[in-house]
């Protein structure tokens, strides 16, 4: 399709709204606010060291992670762009310990926005793709009716209740990938017009794959089902999978998700045995849930490794969780391994007290 005939994000949202005459248009307007924040962040990312974006910010966020200046700037861009419109009751961010209250001069609306303003920011100084992740929820009816300040509990909704979710990826091109619950579409930023234009109208996760992504430096902490899966992939043609796999690891959730949407594969950042008090590394509300919603709307599967991700009831705003997603058959295999009994070779009769190898 010629560039001039590709609909813009605004045109696409208007066309979608026509299918639902009863819709107020508030969700469309909120998504457009998010897209404006993403365009502003894309411009800042593109400047790199010219804007001091590779330096450390000298402070840590609620996660205990060192902030870069662009983490702070990106967070402010989301807040300032979305707070004024009257569509939100409140916001939650990776960079803020508590929910963000809509300032008094602005009207309050019926949605909640949670986001990771700059995912993968540790990659900025090596010029690797980074991104922004967002999720839109409905505010509880009592919050909308009373207009009270939001609390952490208002955000603790399972991923299946998301109204819309998506991400922007800032790479060789800037793209916005979006779902409003009826499939996944992708828009590419036209720098000449300053507009997102529809380039990927029906994104589907390829079901056949020979790629997996995991941080193997953590292998000593993996649970047996994860180790079993990775070992089978590494065994290649001579193993039970009877095909060779390639391993990938970018250390940017947005970049990993985008690759899987474009060409299939599976991503694992599973729960491990390093610290029982921390059941995972990635955040449920503004990383795993929105990416999981996008993946499942594109025909893939998102899981904790043991259960569907979108069914998990959050307990805290910054809750961490194990995350596995990608081509559905691969994720289902990993889930099956978690539910199968673990075979301990030491329990084999061969090694029993009266065995051939008795001490």
CORFEN-V716739 format. One record per backbone hydrogen bond with DSSP energy under -0.5 kcal/mol. CO is the residue of the C=O (numbers start at 1). NH is the residue of the N-H. If there is no record, write none. Layout:
# CORFEN-V716739
((CO | NH) (CO | NH))
This chain:
# CORFEN-V716739
((2 | 5) (2 | 6) (3 | 6) (7 | 198) (8 | 12) (9 | 13) (10 | 14) (11 | 15) (12 | 16) (13 | 17) (14 | 18) (15 | 19) (16 | 19) (17 | 20) (20 | 23) (25 | 29) (26 | 30) (27 | 31) (28 | 32) (29 | 33) (30 | 34) (31 | 35) (32 | 36) (33 | 37) (34 | 38) (35 | 39) (36 | 40) (37 | 41) (38 | 42) (39 | 43) (40 | 44) (41 | 45) (42 | 46) (43 | 47) (44 | 48) (45 | 48) (47 | 50) (48 | 51) (48 | 53) (49 | 52) (52 | 55) (55 | 69) (59 | 67) (61 | 64) (65 | 61) (67 | 57) (68 | 71) (68 | 72) (69 | 73) (70 | 74) (71 | 75) (72 | 76) (73 | 77) (74 | 78) (75 | 79) (76 | 80) (77 | 81) (78 | 82) (79 | 83) (87 | 111) (88 | 109) (89 | 102) (90 | 113) (91 | 100) (92 | 115) (93 | 96) (99 | 101) (100 | 91) (103 | 106) (110 | 139) (111 | 89) (111 | 90) (112 | 137) (113 | 92) (114 | 135) (115 | 94) (115 | 117) (116 | 133) (118 | 121) (119 | 131) (120 | 123) (121 | 124) (123 | 126) (123 | 128) (124 | 127) (130 | 170) (131 | 119) (132 | 168) (133 | 116) (134 | 166) (135 | 114) (136 | 163) (136 | 164) (137 | 112) (140 | 143) (140 | 144) (141 | 145) (142 | 146) (143 | 147) (151 | 154) (151 | 155) (152 | 155) (153 | 156) (155 | 157) (158 | 161) (159 | 162) (164 | 136) (165 | 179) (166 | 134) (167 | 177) (168 | 132) (169 | 171) (169 | 175) (170 | 130) (173 | 171) (173 | 175) (174 | 189) (175 | 169) (176 | 187) (177 | 167) (178 | 185) (179 | 165) (183 | 180) (183 | 182) (184 | 203) (185 | 178) (186 | 199) (186 | 200) (187 | 176) (188 | 190) (188 | 197) (189 | 191) (190 | 193) (190 | 194) (190 | 195) (195 | 190) (196 | 9) (197 | 188) (200 | 186) (204 | 206) (210 | 246) (211 | 266) (212 | 248) (213 | 268) (214 | 216) (215 | 218) (216 | 219) (218 | 221) (218 | 222) (219 | 222) (221 | 273) (223 | 226) (223 | 227) (224 | 228) (225 | 229) (226 | 230) (227 | 231) (228 | 232) (229 | 233) (230 | 234) (231 | 235) (232 | 236) (233 | 236) (233 | 245) (235 | 238) (236 | 239) (236 | 242) (236 | 243) (239 | 242) (246 | 212) (248 | 214) (252 | 256) (253 | 257) (254 | 258) (255 | 259) (256 | 260) (257 | 261) (258 | 262) (259 | 263) (260 | 264) (265 | 327) (266 | 213) (267 | 325) (269 | 323) (271 | 223) (275 | 278) (277 | 279) (279 | 322) (282 | 321) (283 | 287) (283 | 288) (284 | 289) (287 | 291) (288 | 292) (289 | 293) (290 | 294) (291 | 295) (292 | 296) (293 | 297) (294 | 298) (295 | 300) (296 | 299) (298 | 205) (301 | 326) (302 | 309) (303 | 324) (307 | 304) (308 | 311) (309 | 312) (310 | 160) (312 | 314) (316 | 319) (319 | 284) (321 | 282) (323 | 269) (324 | 303) (325 | 267) (326 | 301) (327 | 330) (327 | 331) (328 | 332) (329 | 333) (330 | 334) (331 | 335) (332 | 336) (333 | 337) (334 | 338) (335 | 339) (336 | 340) (342 | 344) (343 | 345) (344 | 347) (345 | 348) (348 | 351) (349 | 352) (350 | 357) (352 | 355) (355 | 358))
